[in-house]
Amino acid sequence: MTIERAIERDARSIARVLRANAAVRSVVLLSSGVIRRHIDEFIVIREPGRALVACAQLRWPRPNVAELAGVAVHPARQGEGLGRALVRACVERAMRRNPRLLWLVTSRPAWLERLGFERMPLGSVPMLMLLDRLRLMTHQSWTRWPGTLGGPHVLMRWSGGW
């Protein structure tokens, strides 16, 4: 397995991995066109045959604020530590820029707490960041909006430890 930056031709495969995780309400299903426009924000995991099996997006909506989004592992490969490896790679990549805040939205907080994130109150996220997240969610089909807007989503921030 290799973890590497995504390249433009990965956009369709990233979109497929995201769609394969549609049951996870916090995963935003981006089109390959949107992914292609933001390809520099994605990292991927490939299996030895070069098939893309997992992805994550590290967004910088503000120069000193990073958002971890779109962490997705193909269902056939879940439970192998690929998601953990992606989160670790994104955190390390973000920490090189020393952000004031590294945050995410999830419907699976217990898993992320084991990876070094802590829950945070809604009021601790700047309104511009929440609006930017809302804008990201509008890039998917409008039929998915209720699920990604509603539900048991938890805001979390990097707490600084593994």
ChimeraX attribute file (.defattr): number of C-alpha atoms within 10 A of each C-alpha:
attribute: neighborCount
match mode: 1-to-1
recipient: residues
	/A:1	14
	/A:2	11
	/A:3	17
	/A:4	14
	/A:5	16
	/A:6	23
	/A:7	14
	/A:8	15
	/A:9	11
	/A:10	21
	/A:11	21
	/A:12	17
	/A:13	17
	/A:14	31
	/A:15	22
	/A:16	20
	/A:17	21
	/A:18	25
	/A:19	18
	/A:20	16
	/A:21	20
	/A:22	16
	/A:23	10
	/A:24	16
	/A:25	21
	/A:26	25
	/A:27	21
	/A:28	26
	/A:29	27
	/A:30	23
	/A:31	18
	/A:32	19
	/A:33	14
	/A:34	15
	/A:35	22
	/A:36	21
	/A:37	11
	/A:38	16
	/A:39	20
	/A:40	15
	/A:41	19
	/A:42	25
	/A:43	23
	/A:44	26
	/A:45	23
	/A:46	15
	/A:47	12
	/A:48	9
	/A:49	7
	/A:50	10
	/A:51	12
	/A:52	23
	/A:53	22
	/A:54	28
	/A:55	30
	/A:56	25
	/A:57	23
	/A:58	25
	/A:59	21
	/A:60	16
	/A:61	14
	/A:62	13
	/A:63	10
	/A:64	13
	/A:65	19
	/A:66	25
	/A:67	23
	/A:68	24
	/A:69	24
	/A:70	26
	/A:71	26
	/A:72	25
	/A:73	26
	/A:74	19
	/A:75	12
	/A:76	9
	/A:77	12
	/A:78	13
	/A:79	10
	/A:80	10
	/A:81	10
	/A:82	22
	/A:83	21
	/A:84	16
	/A:85	15
	/A:86	23
	/A:87	22
	/A:88	15
	/A:89	18
	/A:90	24
	/A:91	19
	/A:92	12
	/A:93	12
	/A:94	21
	/A:95	15
	/A:96	8
	/A:97	12
	/A:98	14
	/A:99	14
	/A:100	11
	/A:101	17
	/A:102	24
	/A:103	24
	/A:104	24
	/A:105	20
	/A:106	23
	/A:107	17
	/A:108	14
	/A:109	19
	/A:110	12
	/A:111	13
	/A:112	19
	/A:113	16
	/A:114	12
	/A:115	18
	/A:116	17
	/A:117	22
	/A:118	18
	/A:119	18
	/A:120	15
	/A:121	10
	/A:122	12
	/A:123	7
	/A:124	9
	/A:125	16
	/A:126	10
	/A:127	11
	/A:128	11
	/A:129	17
	/A:130	13
	/A:131	11
	/A:132	12
	/A:133	18
	/A:134	14
	/A:135	11
	/A:136	15
	/A:137	20
	/A:138	15
	/A:139	16
	/A:140	16
	/A:141	12
	/A:142	9
	/A:143	8
	/A:144	15
	/A:145	16
	/A:146	10
	/A:147	17
	/A:148	23
	/A:149	13
	/A:150	10
	/A:151	11
	/A:152	13
	/A:153	17
	/A:154	17
	/A:155	18
	/A:156	24
	/A:157	23
	/A:158	20
	/A:159	15
	/A:160	12
	/A:161	8
	/A:162	10
